[in-house]
Amino acid sequence: MPKLSVLMSVLNGEAFLRPAIDSILGQTFRDFEFIIVDNASRDSTPTILDSYRDDRIVRLRNDAVVSLTESLNRGLQVARGSYIARMDADDIAAPARLARQTEFLDVHPNVALVASHVRLIDRNGAAFAYISRPTDPRELYDALAYCNPFAHSATMFRRAPVVALGGYPSNYQFAQDLALWLKLAQPGRLGMIDDALVDMREHRGQTTFSPDLALLRHRESIAIFEAAQRLPELSDKARRLGRMNLAKIHCFLAGALLTSGKTVQALVELTRGIRLAPMFCVRRAMAGRWRTALPGMQLPD
């Protein structure tokens, strides 16, 4: 029985799949199974997977394309490890990532979820940003009120409590990770390793940045951060930052609705944002930053 299950879902991931897989198979920690769910890929993903002859790989294939949430929950159903490490099909794990996160959970039996800082890389593997998050458990808990402090591909969590919760919440297509973190969240049960153990690749082909899906993504974010406002024991500062974050997302949604020609709905969302954080929204509106679903975002080539 492996101690750890690494869980990956891939959809048409031929461009970056091999280095992602290699980074897991080359880990210094060896006691794991590697569950790869092929989400009905139509490119050379199956051929790439066929080229590996490693007994630790457990391959699953969906008959048709499903949401990432469904793919991950399918993988969870067959996982045998006490710990689950997430890995995306276009990212790269540092060689000691699994060893360090496994050791952290071993040493901190009350922690349900641990992650690390991350580097952002472009499609050529060049780093262009470093994202660090709080390492203090209290600050990490507070951060859930206004952001997702846990990069999904840099997380490891205990399987038992997640399975007890039913896996990733099925009513979220994009923000299933943060929805799960909120269910796991309790002060003292979250951890962050003070080092970048994953290179996260950002490129234009990612679903995350598809303008066509902006409306759904923003609505999911609003639902999640409204739930985050109800977390117990949040500091006053975290709740205030959470309201500002919600106001910003309402502005984003207003911009996406306006782009879609839904002017009345756009005004409704802008009004909701103004009620949450009046001066914040007014400043954004005066700068024209609420007119686009992805304001000011510049993606690497």
N, C-alpha and C positions, 0 to 999 in steps of 0.2 A: 504494500500500500504506500503510494508516494506521500510525502509530507505536504507537498505543494502542487497545486494545479495552476498552470498558466493558461489563460483564456484569451483567445483571439478570434475575432470574426473578420472575414475578408470578402469584399465585393469588388470584383474587377481590379485587383490590386497588383497587377503584374509589374508595374513600374518600380515599386519599392518593397515588394514582399520578401524577396530573397535576403536583403540585408537585415530586415526585421527578424526573420526566422533565425538567421545565423547568429544574431546578437543574443537570442535566447538559448540556442543550443550551445553557445560558447560560454555560458555562465560558469563561474567558479563553483556555485552551488549546483549539485547534480541530482538531488533527490526530488525530481518533479516529473509530472506528465504535462505534455503540451497539447492542449485541446484547440484545434483549429477548425472553425466552422466556416465552410465555403458557402457563402450566401448566393448560391446559384450563379456564380461568375460565368461570364461569356467570353472572357479573354483567355490568356494563357495561364491564369492562376492554377487550374487543375494540373497542367503540365509541370509547373514549378513544384507543386506539392508532390507530384509523382516522383520527382527526382530525389527526394529525401528518403533515406533508409535508416531511420532512427526509431528505435522501439519506444521512445518516450512520446512520439507524436501520435495523437489520437485524432483521426480525421472524421469530420461529419460534413454532410452536404445537404443543404436545403433544396427541395424540389423546385421551389420558386423563390423569388426575392421577397424577403420579409424585412421588418424593421430591425435595426440593430438590437433593440430591446428583446425581441423574440429570439434572435440568434444567440445573444448572451445567455438568456434563460435556458435555451436548449443545451448550451454547453454546461451550465451550472447543474443541470439534471444528471449529467454523467460524471461530473467531477468527483474525485475521490479524496483529494487532498484536504487537510485541515485548514489550509490557507489557500486563498485564491489571489493570483496576481493578474492584473489586466495588462494587455498589450495590444496596441493598435498595429495594423498591417503596414503602416508607413513610418513607424518610429523605430528608434534604436536604443536598446538598453545597455547601460554601462556593464562591463563584465561582472562586477560585484553587486549589481543591483539586487538580485534575489537573495544573495547571502546576507546583505545588510538589512533588508526588510524582514527576512525571516528571523534573524537574530533579534531585531527590535521587538517583534511580536512575542518571541520566546521570553525575552527579559521583562516585557510589560504585559502580563496576562490580562489586565483590565482593558487594554486598548483593543478596540474592534477594527480600527482602520488606520493604516499608516501610508504616507506618500512621501515624496521628496520634491525638492526644487527641480526645475527643468530648464534645459536650453532649447530655444527655438532654432530650427535649421530650415534652409530652403530646399528646393528639389535637388540641388547638387550637394547637399550635406554641409553647406557653409552656415556656421552659427551667426545669427544676427540679433539675438536677444537672450537675456537670462531672466527667468521669472522665479523669484523667491517668495516664500510664504511664511507666516509666523510659525515659530517652533514652540512657543509657549502654549500649552494646552488651552488655557483660558482665552487667549487671543485667537487661537485657531477656531475655537467654538464660536466666538463672536463674529468671526469673518464670514460664517455661513449666512449671516443676516443680509450681506450685501454683495457677496461674490461666491464663486466656487473655488475654494482654496486648494482643492485636490484635483490635479490633472489626472484624468481618468486613466491614461496609459502609464501613470507613475504610481498607481495605487496597489496595495495588497490588503486584503481583509480576511477575517475569519469566516469560514464557510457556514458554520452552524447558525449564527444569528441571521445571516442573510437568507439562508434557506427557510428559517423559521418565519421570516417576513414575507415569504413567497417570491424571493428573487427581486430582480429589478422591477419597479412599478410598471405594469403593462400599459397604463394610460399615458405614458410619455414616449414619444418617438425619438426625441433628440436629447432631452435633459434627464434621461433615466439615471445617470450617475448621481447628479445632485439630489434628485428625488430620493435615491437610496441613502445618500449620506445623511439627509435630514432625518430619515427613519432610524438610522444608527446613532445619531448625534446625542451625546450626553457629555456634560463636562468631565474631562479626564479620560474619555474613551477614544480620543483622536490623537494621532501622532504625526510628526513631520520630521524627516531626517534632514539635517542641515547640510545638504550637498545635492548637486544635480546628478541624478542617477538615470535620467532618460533624456534623449534628444527627441523632441517632438517636431515632426515635419509639417510645415504649413505650405500649401500650394493651392493653385486656383481650382484644381479638380475636386477639392473636398466638398462634401455635401454641406458641411457647416456653413460655408460661405455662399451657398446658392441663393440668389435673390428670390427665386420662385418659392422658396420655403420660408421666407422671412416672416410672414404672418403667423404661421404655426409656431415657429421658434419663439417669437416674442410672446405669444399667448401662453406657451408653456412656461417661459421664464417668469411671467407675471404670476401665474398660479403657484409656482414654486416659491418665489420670494414673498408672496403673501403668506404662505405656510411658514416660511422662515421667521416671519414677524411674530409668530405664535410660539416659537421655541422658548422654553422656560429659562430663566436665569441669564438672559441676554443683558449686557450692559446698556445704559441709556445711550451711549455713543453709538453702539452697534445698531440699536433700533433707529436712531436718527439717520445713520448712513444707509440703513436698509430702506427707509422711506425715500431717500434721495435716489437710490438705485432703482426703486420701483418707478419713480417719476421719470427717470431717464428711459426706462424700457417702454413706458407708456408713450413717450415722445417718439421713440424708435418705431413703435407700432403705428402711431399717427402718420409718420412719414411713409411707411410701407403702404398704409391704406390710401394715402393721398396719391402715391404713385400708381395705385391700382384704380384710381378714379372714384374712390369711395370717400367723398369729401365729408359727408355728414358723420360717418363713423370715425374719420380722422379727427374731427373737432371734438367728438365725445372723448376719445382717448387723450387728446391734448388737455382737455378740461380735467380729466382724472389725474393726469400728471401734475397739473397746476395745483390741484387741491392737496396733493401729497407734499409738494415742495415748491411753493409759488415762485420764489426768487430764482431758484435753480432753473425751472422751466422757462421763465421769462428770458433769462440770459441765453439759454440755448436757442430759443425762438428768434431772438434778436440777431443771433449769429447765424441763423439759417441752418443750424445743425439738426433740427428735428425733421427736415425735409427728406432725408434719406434713411432707409432702413439700416444702412451700414455707414454711419457718419464718420467721415475722416479716415476710414480704414484703408490702408495701403497694403496690399498683399505682395509677397515676393513672387517673382516669376517662377 
